[in-house]
Amino acid sequence: MLGRAKGKAKSAAISRLALTGVAGRALFGTGVGLFAFFLVLAPSLAPGDSHHGLPAQTINRVVAQATPAVAVAPQNKSIQGPSLGISADPGSICAFQTLSCPAGVSVSRVTMWSDAASAAQVTWPKVQVAFVVETDPIDGVYNPTEYKAPYTCTAAKGIPAGLPCEESDGVPVFIVKATQIAEQIQAENPHSQVTFALIDYYGTNDQWDTDGGGVFHLDIGTFVPANELQTDVVATFQANVLSGGFTYWYSGWQDNFLHSSSITALYGTLTGASGLQWTPDTHHVVIWMGSTAPRDPSYVENYCVSPSFVIMWGFYSGCTAGTCEPSYVFTSGTSPLCEGWIHSQDGNTSHSIAALAHTSPDCTDAVGHSCTIDIIDLVNTATDPYSPDWPKKCPAGVTGCGPGGTTVVQDVIHILQAGCDLAVATGGSWNGPTWFTCKNGQQGSIQYVQHGPADTPNTNDPTLMAAFRTVSFGPIAATQVAGGTSQPMFVFMPHGAIQPAPGAELQPTAACQRGFILLRDCQVLPTIAHIGGIEYLAWNWSTNATRNVMYIGDQWTATFNVIATGPPFARVPVDACITFDCKVAGSNQVDGVYSWDTFVPYTNNTVLTESFPVAQINVETTPLPSPAPLPPPPIAPPPPALPVTVPVGAPILQVVTIGSNVGLGSVSLQGAAAGFLGAGFMRLSIRNRPMAMAVAAKSGAHGSRFEKVKGVDDNALGHFE
């Protein structure tokens, strides 16, 4: 729609420039052309229509060659208060202050701590935001009726007649949505009370500004709340500077648009010399919105490749914009000649905008002792190296012209890098075109939105609105984290049978450390208090009420002994507390009191109370005495032998075998008998062996062979056979 070339054609064009030796003018005044840069960079230009601009990786690589790296500044978040902790050692003790349980000890040493050193997330109590709005032609106030406009897009290309091909809608969006912008900033920082002021600026009054313009103009000098901002913006800025509309009467290509008096505008903002009424003890933030480079040697702008009226009509002498900011007389002070942007130009280290943000009285009197500068670089011709507004025809002796030309790219990089550098140097944020990323990693997210007609501009620009919403309030050097209240700042409330050790056995101590130095007025001994018959301990950070305040970096530690006065004999909570883990462990508050850190955050007057976490301990008891062991039962007697019934008259023949031939006299019958008895008390009987007997059949006296006597008749009968 805007008639710009496709990405592939852009890449090819730059490649041809690189290969044919077409180099830019000296980079940073050194005489080193951009030929070498683009010889390397040409292959990295990705094809494809990105609608605008140089691919991000290409510009990043050029920037890396152009200026030294700058450290990343931390960003502002929401307050969380000090981190809290508690522990108990040893983890097992005997109940009833005895030593006879397996643990062998009767007390445990509890350590509590509150650490503000880890409170990296900080907010501010009251914040004053000064908008510094640039009004150069392509920031959204270009006057299409200005007769000195020889190079503009036409209605045939979708652009209203007389307007630039690529003009930002930044200024109209700010005018129409000032209150919404302010309310977004407030909503993103709910812990802070934010108020707003406004400054605008424009002309440089040099050869690139033939009509002149307001170098510095204070629109809203007293900070107002968000809901009043738009009314005041319309009544002052729009009514007085833009004649009630959206155009600057003398605004056109005949005026400065690649560089501006941004150094003068920021000097007047930071010093209060302009009459801006900064309030001490509030945080000071500046939000700069524009699309130009400062007059500083590090960010040279070459107008010979631009659509400037002076170049188009040949009324120029030289191509380079001024690099020395003229001195300016404010209502109550004068700025130095050649004030620098990041670094001094005259050897006085305080003579730069970056230094002024840390040294001016209005900044050092602020909370954090410095001012933060946030940068919003608008999307327009000055920040898009492929805008059709860059003329393809170069004046004699000039190279690198046209969309994607080497000198054009250099101009764009200097504008965007200047914004990045100042944001980093003051701890602020940067946002700009999506195709550019600062060296510290902050990437642009603002997309181009066509401006529309001059008198009814398009103000629906979501990415620009998001850029305002996400501005940073910056880092801090030191600020208050927690202030004392009418209650003790730190409390230990025991839980259940766990109690502070009595009397001298408590052995309490505490330490307050700030910057590795122990404070003398630290409350070392706790206050002993009671509630519901329960004794608990309490401390303040300081015994001096005026110094009872913790700052970033402060650390508080307290230690003391506890005992167990009874059951349960198990793992139990040491402290009464109310976090989720506390409830899981069985702990809770006691009559509304628990182990806490109570304080007033340095954001408002609302008292906050945070619970300490839970510590646990094993409570053991003395084992009951065991009964004396019983003697083992006596050995049971052997059971009686089963009797052997022997029928009467039926003797059992027992054969006794003698293993060898021995004399009868060697056999002990008593021993044998005893053996028989012991073997079973067997009753033995010997049955006579049957004998054969012959019966005589004769008369007379009979006898046997045993009875035969000498001289008796030999008629004896019977004998052993």
ZIGI-V506549 format. One record per residue. N is the residue number from 1. PSI is psi in whole degrees, 0 to 359 (* if undefined). NEAR is the number of other C-alpha atoms within 8 Angstrom. Layout:
# ZIGI-V506549
n;psi;near
N;PSI;NEAR
N;PSI;NEAR
This chain:
# ZIGI-V506549
n;psi;near
1;325;5
2;4;8
3;26;6
4;156;9
5;156;7
6;158;10
7;323;11
8;320;10
9;324;9
10;314;11
11;315;13
12;322;8
13;315;9
14;323;13
15;317;12
16;322;8
17;318;11
18;316;14
19;336;8
20;5;6
21;20;7
22;111;10
23;157;12
24;177;12
25;178;11
26;136;10
27;122;11
28;33;9
29;23;5
30;345;6
31;2;8
32;114;7
33;175;10
34;5;13
35;312;11
36;320;8
37;310;8
38;338;12
39;323;10
40;322;7
41;335;11
42;316;11
43;341;8
44;356;7
45;106;10
46;138;9
47;164;9
48;151;7
49;106;9
50;7;8
51;322;5
52;148;9
53;169;10
54;138;12
55;144;11
56;317;10
57;330;9
58;310;11
59;320;13
60;318;12
61;325;9
62;317;10
63;320;11
64;329;10
65;337;7
66;315;7
67;155;6
68;157;6
69;151;7
70;141;9
71;151;6
72;135;6
73;141;9
74;158;7
75;161;11
76;140;11
77;196;7
78;150;9
79;145;8
80;350;7
81;176;9
82;154;12
83;141;9
84;149;11
85;159;9
86;144;12
87;163;9
88;133;13
89;127;8
90;168;7
91;1;9
92;136;12
93;162;18
94;143;20
95;161;16
96;21;10
97;35;11
98;171;11
99;7;9
100;4;9
101;171;13
102;331;7
103;324;10
104;7;10
105;155;12
106;351;13
107;154;12
108;145;14
109;117;11
110;136;12
111;127;11
112;147;11
113;150;11
114;119;12
115;104;13
116;350;15
117;332;10
118;6;9
119;69;14
120;344;5
121;119;9
122;147;11
123;178;13
124;149;12
125;306;12
126;131;10
127;132;13
128;124;15
129;123;13
130;115;13
131;130;12
132;106;15
133;123;12
134;143;13
135;47;13
136;168;16
137;314;15
138;11;14
139;359;17
140;8;16
141;26;15
142;133;16
143;109;14
144;346;10
145;357;5
146;122;10
147;342;5
148;65;8
149;70;12
150;339;8
151;97;9
152;163;11
153;167;13
154;167;11
155;333;8
156;336;5
157;13;9
158;5;8
159;133;13
160;142;10
161;137;9
162;354;10
163;156;14
164;159;12
165;325;12
166;94;12
167;132;15
168;156;15
169;19;15
170;309;11
171;313;13
172;319;13
173;316;13
174;319;9
175;312;11
176;328;8
177;31;9
178;315;12
179;318;11
180;320;8
181;314;12
182;319;12
183;325;10
184;316;10
185;318;12
186;317;12
187;327;7
188;347;8
189;67;9
190;340;7
191;357;10
192;148;13
193;112;9
194;134;11
195;164;11
196;149;15
197;172;15
198;136;13
199;140;16
200;160;15
201;167;16
202;283;13
203;153;14
204;341;12
205;36;10
206;195;7
207;342;6
208;6;12
209;86;12
210;340;9
211;341;8
212;173;9
213;181;10
214;110;9
215;328;11
216;131;11
217;121;8
218;111;11
219;306;11
220;103;12
221;342;11
222;130;9
223;132;12
224;158;9
225;168;9
226;320;13
227;352;8
228;352;9
229;311;14
230;320;12
231;317;7
232;325;10
233;314;14
234;318;11
235;337;9
236;290;11
237;305;12
238;319;14
239;318;11
240;325;9
241;320;9
242;17;12
243;35;10
244;0;9
245;221;8
246;17;15
247;148;13
248;126;13
249;317;7
250;20;9
251;115;14
252;191;12
253;351;14
254;357;14
255;167;17
256;138;13
257;351;12
258;337;12
259;164;11
260;182;14
261;43;14
262;329;11
263;315;13
264;315;13
265;317;14
266;327;10
267;312;11
268;329;13
269;316;14
270;332;12
271;340;12
272;4;11
273;339;12
274;351;12
275;1;9
276;129;11
277;77;8
278;146;10
279;127;8
280;159;8
281;24;7
282;159;12
283;138;13
284;124;15
285;136;13
286;130;13
287;109;13
288;131;12
289;124;13
290;201;12
291;35;16
292;168;10
293;151;16
294;163;14
295;89;16
296;141;12
297;338;8
298;349;6
299;59;13
300;139;15
301;133;11
302;108;12
303;348;12
304;342;11
305;6;16
306;170;12
307;27;12
308;141;12
309;320;12
310;320;10
311;317;13
312;325;10
313;4;6
314;25;6
315;48;7
316;156;8
317;100;4
318;166;4
319;339;8
320;134;9
321;161;11
322;147;9
323;13;11
324;117;10
325;124;14
326;155;7
327;145;10
328;136;8
329;115;8
330;181;10
331;333;7
332;52;8
333;166;8
334;136;9
335;153;12
336;157;9
337;137;8
338;43;11
339;135;14
340;173;13
341;293;12
342;323;11
343;152;10
344;149;13
345;349;10
346;11;6
347;344;5
348;111;7
349;341;8
350;354;8
351;66;14
352;156;14
353;321;13
354;317;12
355;321;12
356;327;13
357;342;13
358;348;12
359;341;10
360;147;10
361;322;7
362;336;12
363;318;15
364;336;13
365;353;10
366;162;15
367;129;13
368;349;10
369;31;10
370;166;13
371;144;15
372;135;14
373;118;14
374;141;14
375;130;15
376;108;14
377;118;14
378;158;14
379;112;15
380;193;14
381;320;15
382;338;14
383;9;14
384;106;12
385;351;15
386;14;13
387;139;14
388;348;13
389;337;14
390;114;15
391;142;12
392;337;7
393;126;6
394;147;13
395;164;8
396;132;4
397;3;5
398;139;10
399;169;12
400;28;13
401;173;17
402;164;14
403;124;14
404;1;13
405;154;12
406;318;14
407;326;14
408;313;17
409;320;10
410;316;8
411;314;13
412;315;12
413;318;11
414;322;13
415;310;16
416;321;14
417;329;10
418;317;11
419;315;13
420;313;12
421;319;10
422;322;14
423;315;15
424;317;14
425;337;11
426;6;13
427;18;13
428;190;19
429;159;14
430;143;15
431;149;13
432;206;14
433;147;14
434;337;11
435;4;12
436;140;14
437;130;12
438;164;10
439;337;11
440;5;9
441;354;6
442;120;10
443;141;12
444;150;12
445;9;10
446;126;13
447;154;9
448;134;9
449;126;7
450;135;9
451;317;13
452;190;9
453;149;8
454;322;13
455;343;7
456;68;7
457;158;11
458;123;12
459;17;9
460;91;5
461;84;10
462;323;6
463;328;9
464;320;10
465;320;9
466;325;8
467;321;12
468;318;11
469;327;10
470;17;8
471;153;12
472;145;9
473;359;9
474;169;12
475;178;10
476;154;6
477;313;6
478;139;7
479;163;10
480;137;11
481;316;15
482;129;13
483;153;12
484;161;15
485;192;10
486;346;4
487;156;6
488;143;11
489;321;14
490;138;11
491;138;13
492;115;12
493;118;14
494;165;14
495;133;13
496;230;6
497;354;9
498;130;12
499;152;12
500;140;12
501;144;11
502;149;6
503;226;5
504;342;6
505;345;7
506;319;11
507;57;7
508;155;11
509;160;10
510;157;12
511;140;12
512;118;12
513;132;11
514;116;10
515;40;6
516;17;5
517;131;6
518;128;8
519;138;9
520;328;4
521;19;7
522;140;12
523;100;12
524;316;9
525;134;8
526;157;10
527;131;7
528;119;8
529;168;8
530;146;8
531;127;8
532;32;5
533;4;5
534;133;6
535;134;12
536;170;13
537;148;11
538;146;13
539;161;12
540;160;12
541;319;13
542;149;11
543;349;10
544;115;7
545;329;7
546;343;5
547;19;7
548;63;12
549;133;12
550;137;11
551;168;11
552;128;12
553;346;10
554;148;13
555;131;12
556;136;12
557;138;11
558;144;12
559;152;11
560;169;12
561;148;14
562;158;13
563;169;15
564;120;16
565;0;10
566;193;8
567;172;9
568;148;7
569;82;10
570;190;8
571;118;8
572;157;11
573;144;15
574;320;12
575;151;14
576;123;18
577;170;17
578;14;14
579;172;10
580;316;6
581;327;9
582;314;15
583;323;11
584;323;7
585;353;9
586;12;8
587;159;14
588;177;11
589;161;10
590;108;9
591;41;6
592;359;5
593;139;8
594;176;16
595;114;14
596;166;13
597;112;13
598;135;14
599;168;12
600;114;13
601;153;14
602;49;13
603;330;10
604;188;9
605;21;7
606;125;6
607;130;9
608;143;8
609;121;8
610;134;7
611;139;11
612;156;13
613;182;12
614;140;15
615;148;10
616;157;11
617;152;12
618;126;11
619;124;15
620;158;13
621;164;10
622;129;10
623;146;5
624;146;4
625;142;4
626;143;4
627;154;4
628;144;4
629;137;4
630;145;4
631;156;4
632;147;4
633;149;4
634;158;4
635;127;4
636;139;4
637;155;4
638;145;4
639;149;4
640;146;4
641;146;5
642;127;4
643;145;4
644;114;5
645;122;4
646;119;6
647;143;6
648;138;5
649;6;4
650;72;6
651;153;11
652;125;7
653;122;8
654;123;6
655;125;4
656;122;4
657;133;4
658;124;6
659;342;4
660;163;4
661;109;5
662;162;7
663;152;6
664;331;5
665;343;5
666;356;6
667;125;7
668;113;7
669;325;6
670;316;6
671;320;7
672;320;8
673;316;8
674;322;8
675;318;8
676;317;10
677;314;9
678;334;7
679;355;7
680;15;7
681;50;7
682;134;8
683;123;4
684;142;8
685;145;7
686;124;8
687;131;6
688;143;4
689;134;4
690;146;4
691;139;4
692;134;4
693;136;6
694;144;6
695;125;6
696;154;5
697;31;4
698;164;4
699;168;4
700;176;4
701;143;4
702;153;7
703;180;10
704;180;10
705;335;9
706;337;5
707;1;6
708;132;10
709;145;5
710;131;4
711;1;4
712;157;6
713;145;5
714;28;5
715;36;6
716;147;10
717;155;11
718;140;10
719;164;8
720;135;3
721;*;2
